[in-house]
Amino acid sequence: MIGGAAILVTGGTGLIGRHLLPVLADAGADVFAVVRPGREPLVEANARPLVWDLAEASPVSRLPSRLDGVVHLAAPRNRWAARGASLASHIRISVDAAARVFDAAQSRGVSKAVYVSTIAVAGPHDGRSTRPVAVPSHPYAMTKRWGEELAIALRGRLRGVTIVRPGPVYGPGQSPFGLLARFAARLKRREPIAIAAPHGRLVSPVFVGDVVDVIVASLAQPTNVTMSIGGPRAYRELQLVEDLAEWLALPARIRVDTGERPSRFDIDNGDADRLFPRRQRTSWPEGLRLTWRRH
């Protein structure tokens, strides 16, 4: 259980972090949120901010002398942009920072860890097997995969190290950089949305509350597992854009890119369902209503 446990969370001011901190606090955990200098006011009263720019070797704040668990969420903000962060900056957060955080946590007696990765590390597949049809080459996917290796190396020393690979995460308070947030922004600007012919990629969008639920359950029930988590069903991008447009009462302008393959990133939730059969599962229509205000 996590009541009374001291839990360190990186990326506490991001989408998943802001939803995770109050849930951990409500469960009775003593929550410490790692934030960059100047972002302390963004951490609500249910957690204690610890100032640490993870691109730097040492924290500004003094870390607690004892920790029971750690959740590493931190990632570059505009991570999927074509002109976003460089490979070096991704390495600093997803690899170097992960190593520093894990070392600091271990030295303080941590017994359980959750590393939040991305389904992109597995690469697209063809539907006939889970084997990727292409090796991930984006800096975010590459470095998250390397971060996973660090987490796996911890498994011989801790009670449980869970690696979570979510699909596109969305929910209230999301940044403008997520897949669905970008779709919604382009709809509002009346800009065309490019998708692979004929209907776009097959993806498994997952509501932020579902991801939080799995993280908390993984801390309460530590185990060495790498699991993917998506929504209850997968959707083609065309369907997601059309649903967003209908909900927001906006025209959907689609530009079909015949030069791009309609890859598959749909997710098998089998491991998450087996470990946590009563976990939260939010459908896309319900998540849509919870995330975007209707005009």
BALOBA-1460 file (C-alpha; in Angstrom, 3 decimals):
// residues 295
<rec num="1" residu="m" x="0.000" y="0.000" z="0.000"/>
<rec num="2" residu="i" x="1.079" y="3.623" z="-0.355"/>
<rec num="3" residu="g" x="-0.480" y="5.177" z="2.751"/>
<rec num="4" residu="g" x="2.353" y="6.879" z="4.632"/>
<rec num="5" residu="a" x="4.869" y="6.206" z="1.847"/>
<rec num="6" residu="a" x="7.230" y="8.956" z="0.711"/>
<rec num="7" residu="i" x="6.903" y="9.195" z="-3.084"/>
<rec num="8" residu="l" x="9.130" y="11.300" z="-5.346"/>
<rec num="9" residu="v" x="7.545" y="12.394" z="-8.649"/>
<rec num="10" residu="t" x="9.425" y="14.052" z="-11.508"/>
<rec num="11" residu="g" x="7.441" y="15.935" z="-14.140"/>
<rec num="12" residu="g" x="4.936" y="16.880" z="-11.455"/>
<rec num="13" residu="t" x="3.701" y="19.958" z="-13.329"/>
<rec num="14" residu="g" x="3.004" y="18.083" z="-16.580"/>
<rec num="15" residu="l" x="-0.353" y="16.604" z="-17.566"/>
<rec num="16" residu="i" x="0.069" y="13.220" z="-15.886"/>
<rec num="17" residu="g" x="1.910" y="14.715" z="-12.904"/>
<rec num="18" residu="r" x="-0.767" y="17.300" z="-12.098"/>
<rec num="19" residu="h" x="-3.407" y="14.570" z="-12.044"/>
<rec num="20" residu="l" x="-1.181" y="12.087" z="-10.183"/>
<rec num="21" residu="l" x="-0.100" y="14.271" z="-7.241"/>
<rec num="22" residu="p" x="-3.559" y="14.745" z="-5.672"/>
<rec num="23" residu="v" x="-4.439" y="11.073" z="-6.129"/>
<rec num="24" residu="l" x="-1.276" y="10.001" z="-4.311"/>
<rec num="25" residu="a" x="-1.921" y="12.541" z="-1.554"/>
<rec num="26" residu="d" x="-5.534" y="11.380" z="-1.161"/>
<rec num="27" residu="a" x="-4.218" y="7.824" z="-0.790"/>
<rec num="28" residu="g" x="-2.148" y="8.980" z="2.196"/>
<rec num="29" residu="a" x="1.270" y="9.265" z="0.533"/>
<rec num="30" residu="d" x="3.784" y="11.951" z="1.429"/>
<rec num="31" residu="v" x="4.348" y="13.415" z="-2.036"/>
<rec num="32" residu="f" x="7.434" y="15.293" z="-3.260"/>
<rec num="33" residu="a" x="7.235" y="16.931" z="-6.699"/>
<rec num="34" residu="v" x="10.433" y="17.742" z="-8.597"/>
<rec num="35" residu="v" x="10.076" y="21.075" z="-10.423"/>
<rec num="36" residu="r" x="12.321" y="23.448" z="-12.321"/>
<rec num="37" residu="p" x="13.303" y="26.711" z="-10.578"/>
<rec num="38" residu="g" x="10.417" y="29.190" z="-10.579"/>
<rec num="39" residu="r" x="7.699" y="26.548" z="-11.045"/>
<rec num="40" residu="e" x="7.122" y="25.866" z="-7.349"/>
<rec num="41" residu="p" x="3.779" y="27.795" z="-7.321"/>
<rec num="42" residu="l" x="2.397" y="25.320" z="-9.865"/>
<rec num="43" residu="v" x="2.522" y="22.550" z="-7.254"/>
<rec num="44" residu="e" x="-0.648" y="22.500" z="-5.197"/>
<rec num="45" residu="a" x="-0.748" y="22.094" z="-1.439"/>
<rec num="46" residu="n" x="-1.134" y="18.308" z="-1.690"/>
<rec num="47" residu="a" x="2.574" y="17.924" z="-2.544"/>
<rec num="48" residu="r" x="5.872" y="19.476" z="-1.529"/>
<rec num="49" residu="p" x="7.896" y="21.037" z="-4.363"/>
<rec num="50" residu="l" x="11.569" y="20.136" z="-4.678"/>
<rec num="51" residu="v" x="13.561" y="22.442" z="-6.940"/>
<rec num="52" residu="w" x="15.721" y="20.445" z="-9.325"/>
<rec num="53" residu="d" x="16.421" y="21.260" z="-12.947"/>
<rec num="54" residu="l" x="16.932" y="17.704" z="-14.142"/>
<rec num="55" residu="a" x="19.374" y="18.891" z="-16.777"/>
<rec num="56" residu="e" x="21.674" y="19.691" z="-13.833"/>
<rec num="57" residu="a" x="23.508" y="17.129" z="-11.744"/>
<rec num="58" residu="s" x="22.318" y="18.240" z="-8.296"/>
<rec num="59" residu="p" x="19.011" y="19.465" z="-6.865"/>
<rec num="60" residu="v" x="18.668" y="22.930" z="-5.369"/>
<rec num="61" residu="s" x="16.347" y="21.637" z="-2.658"/>
<rec num="62" residu="r" x="17.445" y="19.069" z="-0.108"/>
<rec num="63" residu="l" x="15.889" y="15.712" z="-0.912"/>
<rec num="64" residu="p" x="14.136" y="13.828" z="1.890"/>
<rec num="65" residu="s" x="16.350" y="11.407" z="3.810"/>
<rec num="66" residu="r" x="13.971" y="8.507" z="3.122"/>
<rec num="67" residu="l" x="11.982" y="7.586" z="0.033"/>
<rec num="68" residu="d" x="9.726" y="4.595" z="-0.553"/>
<rec num="69" residu="g" x="8.887" y="5.067" z="-4.214"/>
<rec num="70" residu="v" x="9.739" y="7.117" z="-7.290"/>
<rec num="71" residu="v" x="7.766" y="7.955" z="-10.440"/>
<rec num="72" residu="h" x="9.791" y="9.340" z="-13.342"/>
<rec num="73" residu="l" x="7.498" y="11.298" z="-15.678"/>
<rec num="74" residu="a" x="9.767" y="14.121" z="-16.806"/>
<rec num="75" residu="a" x="10.168" y="14.655" z="-20.568"/>
<rec num="76" residu="p" x="10.946" y="17.566" z="-22.916"/>
<rec num="77" residu="r" x="7.821" y="19.686" z="-23.409"/>
<rec num="78" residu="n" x="7.512" y="19.907" z="-27.197"/>
<rec num="79" residu="r" x="8.883" y="16.415" z="-27.628"/>
<rec num="80" residu="w" x="7.195" y="15.388" z="-30.892"/>
<rec num="81" residu="a" x="7.825" y="18.584" z="-32.865"/>
<rec num="82" residu="a" x="9.832" y="18.184" z="-36.055"/>
<rec num="83" residu="r" x="11.965" y="21.095" z="-34.902"/>
<rec num="84" residu="g" x="11.657" y="20.341" z="-31.219"/>
<rec num="85" residu="a" x="14.305" y="19.434" z="-28.683"/>
<rec num="86" residu="s" x="17.609" y="18.009" z="-29.935"/>
<rec num="87" residu="l" x="18.771" y="14.475" z="-29.298"/>
<rec num="88" residu="a" x="21.184" y="15.803" z="-26.660"/>
<rec num="89" residu="s" x="18.381" y="17.501" z="-24.715"/>
<rec num="90" residu="h" x="16.272" y="14.335" z="-24.872"/>
<rec num="91" residu="i" x="19.228" y="12.352" z="-23.519"/>
<rec num="92" residu="r" x="19.619" y="14.823" z="-20.634"/>
<rec num="93" residu="i" x="16.016" y="14.260" z="-19.493"/>
<rec num="94" residu="s" x="15.099" y="10.696" z="-20.504"/>
<rec num="95" residu="v" x="18.470" y="9.071" z="-19.808"/>
<rec num="96" residu="d" x="20.874" y="11.207" z="-17.756"/>
<rec num="97" residu="a" x="18.157" y="12.601" z="-15.482"/>
<rec num="98" residu="a" x="16.565" y="9.178" z="-15.075"/>
<rec num="99" residu="a" x="19.929" y="7.782" z="-13.926"/>
<rec num="100" residu="r" x="20.403" y="10.639" z="-11.430"/>
<rec num="101" residu="v" x="16.873" y="10.321" z="-10.075"/>
<rec num="102" residu="f" x="17.149" y="6.549" z="-9.711"/>
<rec num="103" residu="d" x="20.542" y="6.865" z="-7.975"/>
<rec num="104" residu="a" x="19.222" y="9.480" z="-5.552"/>
<rec num="105" residu="a" x="16.133" y="7.392" z="-4.838"/>
<rec num="106" residu="q" x="18.140" y="4.210" z="-4.257"/>
<rec num="107" residu="s" x="20.445" y="5.944" z="-1.811"/>
<rec num="108" residu="r" x="17.356" y="6.900" z="0.188"/>
<rec num="109" residu="g" x="15.988" y="3.381" z="0.444"/>
<rec num="110" residu="v" x="13.403" y="3.407" z="-2.328"/>
<rec num="111" residu="s" x="11.861" y="-0.024" z="-2.928"/>
<rec num="112" residu="k" x="9.545" y="0.589" z="-5.904"/>
<rec num="113" residu="a" x="9.733" y="2.653" z="-9.070"/>
<rec num="114" residu="v" x="7.560" y="3.530" z="-12.054"/>
<rec num="115" residu="y" x="9.158" y="4.728" z="-15.289"/>
<rec num="116" residu="v" x="6.658" y="6.277" z="-17.705"/>
<rec num="117" residu="s" x="7.788" y="5.728" z="-21.275"/>
<rec num="118" residu="t" x="5.771" y="5.861" z="-24.524"/>
<rec num="119" residu="i" x="4.199" y="3.316" z="-26.855"/>
<rec num="120" residu="a" x="6.394" y="4.820" z="-29.586"/>
<rec num="121" residu="v" x="9.425" y="2.914" z="-28.236"/>
<rec num="122" residu="a" x="7.882" y="-0.272" z="-29.634"/>
<rec num="123" residu="g" x="7.590" y="1.264" z="-33.102"/>
<rec num="124" residu="p" x="4.665" y="0.818" z="-35.514"/>
<rec num="125" residu="h" x="3.468" y="-2.723" z="-36.255"/>
<rec num="126" residu="d" x="1.527" y="-4.323" z="-39.084"/>
<rec num="127" residu="g" x="-1.279" y="-5.922" z="-37.061"/>
<rec num="128" residu="r" x="-0.114" y="-9.476" z="-37.738"/>
<rec num="129" residu="s" x="2.407" y="-9.446" z="-34.887"/>
<rec num="130" residu="t" x="3.694" y="-7.097" z="-32.192"/>
<rec num="131" residu="r" x="7.066" y="-6.881" z="-33.941"/>
<rec num="132" residu="p" x="7.790" y="-3.348" z="-35.164"/>
<rec num="133" residu="v" x="7.899" y="-2.791" z="-38.905"/>
<rec num="134" residu="a" x="10.303" y="0.129" z="-38.408"/>
<rec num="135" residu="v" x="12.902" y="0.991" z="-35.788"/>
<rec num="136" residu="p" x="11.946" y="4.154" z="-33.852"/>
<rec num="137" residu="s" x="14.186" y="7.015" z="-34.964"/>
<rec num="138" residu="h" x="12.629" y="10.040" z="-33.252"/>
<rec num="139" residu="p" x="14.832" y="11.336" z="-30.388"/>
<rec num="140" residu="y" x="11.999" y="11.055" z="-27.874"/>
<rec num="141" residu="a" x="11.249" y="7.401" z="-28.676"/>
<rec num="142" residu="m" x="14.949" y="6.506" z="-28.883"/>
<rec num="143" residu="t" x="15.869" y="8.032" z="-25.533"/>
<rec num="144" residu="k" x="12.794" y="6.715" z="-23.748"/>
<rec num="145" residu="r" x="13.880" y="3.248" z="-24.865"/>
<rec num="146" residu="w" x="17.332" y="3.868" z="-23.363"/>
<rec num="147" residu="g" x="15.670" y="5.089" z="-20.171"/>
<rec num="148" residu="e" x="13.741" y="1.838" z="-20.048"/>
<rec num="149" residu="e" x="17.047" y="-0.032" z="-20.025"/>
<rec num="150" residu="l" x="18.077" y="1.918" z="-16.912"/>
<rec num="151" residu="a" x="14.788" y="1.017" z="-15.247"/>
<rec num="152" residu="i" x="15.201" y="-2.667" z="-16.143"/>
<rec num="153" residu="a" x="18.680" y="-2.643" z="-14.599"/>
<rec num="154" residu="l" x="17.070" y="-1.647" z="-11.277"/>
<rec num="155" residu="r" x="14.878" y="-4.735" z="-11.137"/>
<rec num="156" residu="g" x="17.459" y="-6.831" z="-9.337"/>
<rec num="157" residu="r" x="17.725" y="-4.268" z="-6.554"/>
<rec num="158" residu="l" x="14.158" y="-3.090" z="-5.879"/>
<rec num="159" residu="r" x="10.907" y="-4.871" z="-5.007"/>
<rec num="160" residu="g" x="9.328" y="-3.781" z="-8.246"/>
<rec num="161" residu="v" x="10.099" y="-1.580" z="-11.247"/>
<rec num="162" residu="t" x="7.157" y="-0.987" z="-13.548"/>
<rec num="163" residu="i" x="7.586" y="0.489" z="-17.012"/>
<rec num="164" residu="v" x="4.392" y="2.040" z="-18.415"/>
<rec num="165" residu="r" x="4.048" y="2.729" z="-22.146"/>
<rec num="166" residu="p" x="0.966" y="4.883" z="-22.700"/>
<rec num="167" residu="g" x="-0.583" y="5.756" z="-26.016"/>
<rec num="168" residu="p" x="-1.382" y="9.409" z="-26.801"/>
<rec num="169" residu="v" x="-2.406" y="10.833" z="-23.404"/>
<rec num="170" residu="y" x="-5.095" y="13.516" z="-23.204"/>
<rec num="171" residu="g" x="-7.207" y="15.128" z="-20.522"/>
<rec num="172" residu="p" x="-8.086" y="18.386" z="-18.754"/>
<rec num="173" residu="g" x="-5.129" y="20.728" z="-18.462"/>
<rec num="174" residu="q" x="-3.184" y="19.099" z="-21.296"/>
<rec num="175" residu="s" x="-0.334" y="20.936" z="-22.982"/>
<rec num="176" residu="p" x="-0.718" y="22.103" z="-26.594"/>
<rec num="177" residu="f" x="1.852" y="19.556" z="-27.765"/>
<rec num="178" residu="g" x="-0.061" y="16.264" z="-27.483"/>
<rec num="179" residu="l" x="-1.511" y="14.566" z="-30.570"/>
<rec num="180" residu="l" x="-5.164" y="15.299" z="-29.805"/>
<rec num="181" residu="a" x="-4.443" y="18.800" z="-28.473"/>
<rec num="182" residu="r" x="-2.681" y="19.570" z="-31.758"/>
<rec num="183" residu="f" x="-5.666" y="18.274" z="-33.711"/>
<rec num="184" residu="a" x="-8.055" y="20.447" z="-31.673"/>
<rec num="185" residu="a" x="-5.837" y="23.519" z="-32.070"/>
<rec num="186" residu="r" x="-5.711" y="23.139" z="-35.843"/>
<rec num="187" residu="l" x="-9.484" y="22.711" z="-35.977"/>
<rec num="188" residu="k" x="-9.940" y="25.938" z="-34.018"/>
<rec num="189" residu="r" x="-7.580" y="27.773" z="-36.372"/>
<rec num="190" residu="r" x="-9.458" y="26.333" z="-39.381"/>
<rec num="191" residu="e" x="-6.231" y="24.716" z="-40.602"/>
<rec num="192" residu="p" x="-6.068" y="21.413" z="-42.511"/>
<rec num="193" residu="i" x="-4.911" y="18.315" z="-40.651"/>
<rec num="194" residu="a" x="-2.613" y="15.987" z="-42.563"/>
<rec num="195" residu="i" x="-3.148" y="12.234" z="-42.159"/>
<rec num="196" residu="a" x="-1.768" y="9.207" z="-43.957"/>
<rec num="197" residu="a" x="-3.998" y="7.813" z="-46.713"/>
<rec num="198" residu="p" x="-6.704" y="6.730" z="-46.462"/>
<rec num="199" residu="h" x="-7.757" y="7.158" z="-42.808"/>
<rec num="200" residu="g" x="-4.579" y="7.957" z="-40.852"/>
<rec num="201" residu="r" x="-2.629" y="5.968" z="-38.301"/>
<rec num="202" residu="l" x="-4.351" y="3.548" z="-35.940"/>
<rec num="203" residu="v" x="-3.760" y="4.787" z="-32.367"/>
<rec num="204" residu="s" x="-5.036" y="4.099" z="-28.860"/>
<rec num="205" residu="p" x="-5.634" y="7.447" z="-27.114"/>
<rec num="206" residu="v" x="-5.738" y="7.097" z="-23.333"/>
<rec num="207" residu="f" x="-7.390" y="9.417" z="-20.818"/>
<rec num="208" residu="v" x="-4.985" y="10.804" z="-18.226"/>
<rec num="209" residu="g" x="-7.000" y="9.383" z="-15.327"/>
<rec num="210" residu="d" x="-6.533" y="5.855" z="-16.681"/>
<rec num="211" residu="v" x="-2.742" y="6.312" z="-16.721"/>
<rec num="212" residu="v" x="-2.747" y="7.745" z="-13.194"/>
<rec num="213" residu="d" x="-4.813" y="4.804" z="-11.979"/>
<rec num="214" residu="v" x="-2.244" y="2.312" z="-13.329"/>
<rec num="215" residu="i" x="0.688" y="4.259" z="-11.842"/>
<rec num="216" residu="v" x="-0.884" y="4.336" z="-8.391"/>
<rec num="217" residu="a" x="-1.807" y="0.648" z="-8.596"/>
<rec num="218" residu="s" x="1.775" y="-0.159" z="-9.643"/>
<rec num="219" residu="l" x="3.119" y="1.622" z="-6.559"/>
<rec num="220" residu="a" x="0.634" y="-0.174" z="-4.315"/>
<rec num="221" residu="q" x="1.400" y="-3.540" z="-5.930"/>
<rec num="222" residu="p" x="5.055" y="-3.388" z="-7.061"/>
<rec num="223" residu="t" x="6.027" y="-5.796" z="-9.803"/>
<rec num="224" residu="n" x="8.675" y="-6.106" z="-12.500"/>
<rec num="225" residu="v" x="6.667" y="-5.628" z="-15.674"/>
<rec num="226" residu="t" x="6.642" y="-3.547" z="-18.842"/>
<rec num="227" residu="m" x="3.072" y="-2.787" z="-19.854"/>
<rec num="228" residu="s" x="1.365" y="-0.763" z="-22.530"/>
<rec num="229" residu="i" x="-1.798" y="1.161" z="-21.787"/>
<rec num="230" residu="g" x="-4.255" y="2.700" z="-24.207"/>
<rec num="231" residu="g" x="-7.944" y="3.461" z="-24.210"/>
<rec num="232" residu="p" x="-10.549" y="0.671" z="-24.397"/>
<rec num="233" residu="r" x="-10.347" y="0.681" z="-28.208"/>
<rec num="234" residu="a" x="-8.182" y="1.993" z="-31.032"/>
<rec num="235" residu="y" x="-9.184" y="4.622" z="-33.579"/>
<rec num="236" residu="r" x="-7.976" y="5.841" z="-36.932"/>
<rec num="237" residu="e" x="-6.846" y="9.456" z="-36.822"/>
<rec num="238" residu="l" x="-9.584" y="10.448" z="-39.277"/>
<rec num="239" residu="q" x="-12.229" y="9.269" z="-36.809"/>
<rec num="240" residu="l" x="-10.610" y="11.176" z="-33.943"/>
<rec num="241" residu="v" x="-10.484" y="14.394" z="-35.976"/>
<rec num="242" residu="e" x="-14.100" y="14.011" z="-37.074"/>
<rec num="243" residu="d" x="-15.241" y="13.326" z="-33.491"/>
<rec num="244" residu="l" x="-13.362" y="16.383" z="-32.220"/>
<rec num="245" residu="a" x="-14.789" y="18.550" z="-34.987"/>
<rec num="246" residu="e" x="-18.339" y="17.416" z="-34.283"/>
<rec num="247" residu="w" x="-17.971" y="17.952" z="-30.530"/>
<rec num="248" residu="l" x="-16.417" y="21.415" z="-30.950"/>
<rec num="249" residu="a" x="-18.889" y="22.329" z="-33.735"/>
<rec num="250" residu="l" x="-16.055" y="23.113" z="-36.126"/>
<rec num="251" residu="p" x="-15.421" y="22.096" z="-39.743"/>
<rec num="252" residu="a" x="-12.947" y="19.249" z="-40.245"/>
<rec num="253" residu="r" x="-10.429" y="20.029" z="-42.957"/>
<rec num="254" residu="i" x="-8.450" y="16.900" z="-43.810"/>
<rec num="255" residu="r" x="-5.431" y="16.697" z="-46.092"/>
<rec num="256" residu="v" x="-4.655" y="13.125" z="-47.081"/>
<rec num="257" residu="d" x="-0.955" y="12.421" z="-47.498"/>
<rec num="258" residu="t" x="-0.612" y="9.634" z="-50.056"/>
<rec num="259" residu="g" x="3.138" y="9.475" z="-49.478"/>
<rec num="260" residu="e" x="2.853" y="8.363" z="-45.842"/>
<rec num="261" residu="r" x="2.103" y="4.817" z="-44.710"/>
<rec num="262" residu="p" x="-0.920" y="4.449" z="-42.381"/>
<rec num="263" residu="s" x="1.072" y="2.835" z="-39.562"/>
<rec num="264" residu="r" x="-0.425" y="1.095" z="-36.532"/>
<rec num="265" residu="f" x="0.284" y="2.071" z="-32.942"/>
<rec num="266" residu="d" x="-2.769" y="0.374" z="-31.420"/>
<rec num="267" residu="i" x="-2.217" y="-1.149" z="-27.999"/>
<rec num="268" residu="d" x="-2.829" y="-4.515" z="-26.370"/>
<rec num="269" residu="n" x="-3.940" y="-3.749" z="-22.797"/>
<rec num="270" residu="g" x="-3.593" y="-7.386" z="-21.740"/>
<rec num="271" residu="d" x="-0.895" y="-6.946" z="-19.081"/>
<rec num="272" residu="a" x="-2.626" y="-3.967" z="-17.455"/>
<rec num="273" residu="d" x="-5.975" y="-5.792" z="-17.477"/>
<rec num="274" residu="r" x="-4.427" y="-8.943" z="-16.007"/>
<rec num="275" residu="l" x="-2.628" y="-7.114" z="-13.196"/>
<rec num="276" residu="f" x="-5.360" y="-4.594" z="-12.453"/>
<rec num="277" residu="p" x="-8.702" y="-6.054" z="-13.570"/>
<rec num="278" residu="r" x="-10.662" y="-3.290" z="-11.820"/>
<rec num="279" residu="r" x="-8.619" y="-0.432" z="-13.244"/>
<rec num="280" residu="q" x="-10.231" y="2.673" z="-14.683"/>
<rec num="281" residu="r" x="-11.129" y="2.505" z="-18.386"/>
<rec num="282" residu="t" x="-12.391" y="5.739" z="-19.926"/>
<rec num="283" residu="s" x="-13.899" y="5.519" z="-23.396"/>
<rec num="284" residu="w" x="-12.931" y="8.050" z="-26.047"/>
<rec num="285" residu="p" x="-16.446" y="9.593" z="-26.179"/>
<rec num="286" residu="e" x="-16.429" y="10.050" z="-22.394"/>
<rec num="287" residu="g" x="-12.864" y="11.395" z="-22.355"/>
<rec num="288" residu="l" x="-13.747" y="13.791" z="-25.156"/>
<rec num="289" residu="r" x="-16.545" y="15.287" z="-23.050"/>
<rec num="290" residu="l" x="-14.316" y="15.511" z="-19.974"/>
<rec num="291" residu="t" x="-11.458" y="17.243" z="-21.806"/>
<rec num="292" residu="w" x="-12.906" y="19.779" z="-24.228"/>
<rec num="293" residu="r" x="-15.558" y="22.350" z="-23.469"/>
<rec num="294" residu="r" x="-18.323" y="22.373" z="-26.004"/>
<rec num="295" residu="h" x="-18.928" y="25.712" z="-27.710"/>
